[in-house]
């Protein structure tokens, strides 16, 4: 029996839909790649109102562009992220290339972002070593399930999740001791 997913999952294309629906009982909305179609956005808004939405785009630049476009337009959506190394072939990267276990794990580690007051200052962010160190930044992003991102996006997402300097330091300490 397939696992049921209540929310509608927003994906980039038909191959993503086919793979997800082969493993899970779910509904999807396809963005048809890196386009910003107003009709698709209206469908996403309605799905969010009725059932909730999980954005599950490819771990690449176009996928991130689509994710930001939806995040900026539809309040309260959830995000699922999959690591690039778990969703690629020799030539392509995408949700459709991931195995069932990795997809399920990503869908079980969904996150939501809120635009509220700053929980982490820019100075603390710099002091922790996020700026200029993509390897470190992406390691922390993976720990908190927000997907790899550039310094500005990482800072924004950490604040949207209300993550503090103390919480980051504890995560790093736990990883070191763990």
C-alpha positions as CSV (number, residue, x, y, z in Angstrom):
1,X,0.0,0.0,0.0
2,X,1.3,3.4,-0.9
3,X,1.9,6.2,1.7
4,X,-0.7,8.9,1.4
5,X,0.3,12.6,1.2
6,X,-2.4,15.0,2.1
7,X,-0.9,18.1,0.6
8,X,-0.6,18.8,-3.1
9,X,3.0,18.5,-4.2
10,X,4.3,21.2,-6.7
11,X,6.9,19.7,-9.0
12,X,8.5,20.9,-12.2
13,X,7.4,18.3,-14.7
14,X,5.5,15.2,-15.8
15,X,8.5,12.9,-15.0
16,X,8.5,14.1,-11.4
17,X,4.7,13.5,-11.1
18,X,5.1,9.9,-12.6
19,X,7.9,9.0,-10.2
20,X,6.1,10.4,-7.1
21,X,2.8,8.8,-8.0
22,X,4.5,5.4,-8.6
23,X,5.7,5.5,-5.0
24,X,3.0,7.5,-3.2
25,X,-0.7,8.2,-3.2
26,X,-0.4,11.9,-4.0
27,X,-1.6,14.7,-6.3
28,X,0.8,17.1,-8.0
29,X,0.8,20.4,-9.8
30,X,3.4,20.7,-12.5
31,X,5.0,24.1,-13.2
32,X,6.3,22.9,-16.6
33,X,9.9,23.8,-15.9
34,X,11.2,27.3,-15.1
35,X,8.2,29.2,-16.2
36,X,6.2,31.6,-14.0
37,X,2.8,31.0,-15.4
38,X,0.0,33.0,-13.7
39,X,-2.5,30.2,-14.2
40,X,-0.3,27.7,-12.5
41,X,0.2,30.1,-9.6
42,X,-3.6,30.4,-9.2
43,X,-3.9,26.6,-9.1
44,X,-1.1,26.5,-6.4
45,X,-2.9,29.3,-4.4
46,X,-6.2,27.3,-4.5
47,X,-4.5,24.1,-3.6
48,X,-2.8,25.8,-0.6
49,X,-6.2,27.2,0.5
50,X,-7.9,23.8,0.3
51,X,-5.3,21.1,1.1
52,X,-1.9,22.7,1.7
53,X,1.1,22.7,-0.7
54,X,4.5,21.2,-0.6
55,X,7.0,22.6,-3.0
56,X,9.4,19.9,-4.2
57,X,11.5,21.2,-7.0
58,X,14.8,20.0,-8.4
59,X,18.0,20.8,-6.5
60,X,19.3,23.1,-9.1
61,X,19.1,26.8,-10.1
62,X,15.9,26.6,-12.1
63,X,14.3,24.6,-9.2
64,X,15.4,27.2,-6.7
65,X,14.0,30.0,-9.0
66,X,10.6,28.3,-9.1
67,X,10.7,27.7,-5.3
68,X,11.3,31.4,-4.6
69,X,8.6,32.5,-7.1
70,X,6.1,30.4,-5.3
71,X,7.3,31.3,-1.8
72,X,7.0,35.0,-2.6
73,X,3.5,34.5,-4.0
74,X,1.8,31.9,-1.7
75,X,1.9,32.3,2.1
76,X,2.2,29.3,4.4
77,X,3.5,26.7,1.9
78,X,5.8,23.9,2.9
79,X,9.1,22.9,1.3
80,X,10.7,19.6,0.7
81,X,14.4,19.5,-0.3
82,X,16.5,16.6,-1.7
83,X,20.2,16.7,-1.9
84,X,21.7,16.9,-5.3
85,X,23.7,13.7,-4.9
86,X,20.5,11.8,-4.1
87,X,18.7,13.1,-7.2
88,X,21.0,12.8,-10.2
89,X,22.3,10.7,-13.0
90,X,25.6,11.2,-14.8
91,X,24.0,13.9,-16.9
92,X,20.9,15.2,-15.2
93,X,19.6,16.3,-11.8
94,X,16.0,16.2,-10.7
95,X,13.4,14.8,-8.3
96,X,12.6,12.1,-10.8
97,X,16.0,10.5,-10.4
98,X,15.8,9.9,-6.7
99,X,14.8,6.6,-5.1
100,X,11.7,6.0,-3.0
101,X,13.5,6.1,0.3
102,X,15.2,9.4,-0.4
103,X,12.0,11.0,-1.7
104,X,10.1,9.8,1.4
105,X,12.8,11.1,3.7
106,X,12.6,14.5,2.0
107,X,8.8,14.6,2.3
108,X,9.1,13.8,6.0
109,X,11.4,16.6,6.6
110,X,9.3,19.5,5.2
111,X,9.9,23.0,6.5
112,X,8.0,26.2,6.4
113,X,9.3,29.7,6.2
114,X,7.9,32.8,7.9
115,X,8.8,36.4,7.4
116,X,9.2,37.6,10.9
117,X,11.8,39.4,13.0
118,X,15.4,38.4,12.8
119,X,16.5,35.4,15.0
120,X,20.0,35.4,13.7
121,X,21.9,38.7,13.1
122,X,24.1,39.2,10.0
123,X,27.1,39.6,12.3
124,X,26.4,36.3,14.0
125,X,26.0,34.7,10.6
126,X,29.4,36.0,9.5
127,X,31.0,35.1,12.8
128,X,29.8,31.5,12.5
129,X,31.5,31.2,9.2
130,X,28.6,31.1,6.7
131,X,29.9,33.8,4.3
132,X,32.5,32.7,1.9
133,X,32.4,29.0,3.0
134,X,29.9,27.2,0.8
135,X,30.9,23.7,2.1
136,X,30.1,24.8,5.7
137,X,27.0,26.6,4.7
138,X,25.6,23.7,2.7
139,X,26.4,21.3,5.6
140,X,24.3,23.4,8.0
141,X,21.6,23.8,5.4
142,X,21.4,20.0,5.1
143,X,21.2,19.6,8.9
144,X,18.2,21.9,9.1
145,X,16.6,20.5,5.8
146,X,16.6,23.7,3.8
147,X,18.6,22.6,0.8
148,X,21.8,24.1,-0.4
149,X,21.7,27.8,-1.1
150,X,23.8,30.9,-1.5
151,X,24.8,33.0,1.6
152,X,21.9,35.5,1.3
153,X,19.2,32.8,0.8
154,X,20.6,30.7,3.6
155,X,20.6,33.7,6.0
156,X,17.0,34.5,5.0
157,X,15.8,30.9,5.4
158,X,17.5,30.4,8.8
159,X,15.7,33.6,10.0
160,X,12.4,32.5,8.5
161,X,12.7,29.2,10.5
162,X,13.6,31.3,13.6
163,X,16.9,29.5,14.0
164,X,19.3,31.2,16.5
165,X,23.0,31.3,16.8
166,X,22.8,29.1,19.9
167,X,20.8,26.5,18.0
168,X,23.4,26.5,15.2
169,X,26.2,26.1,17.6
170,X,24.4,23.2,19.3
171,X,23.9,21.5,16.0
172,X,27.5,21.8,15.2
173,X,28.6,20.6,18.6
174,X,26.2,17.6,18.4
175,X,27.6,16.8,15.0
176,X,31.2,17.0,16.3
177,X,30.4,14.8,19.3
178,X,28.0,12.5,17.5
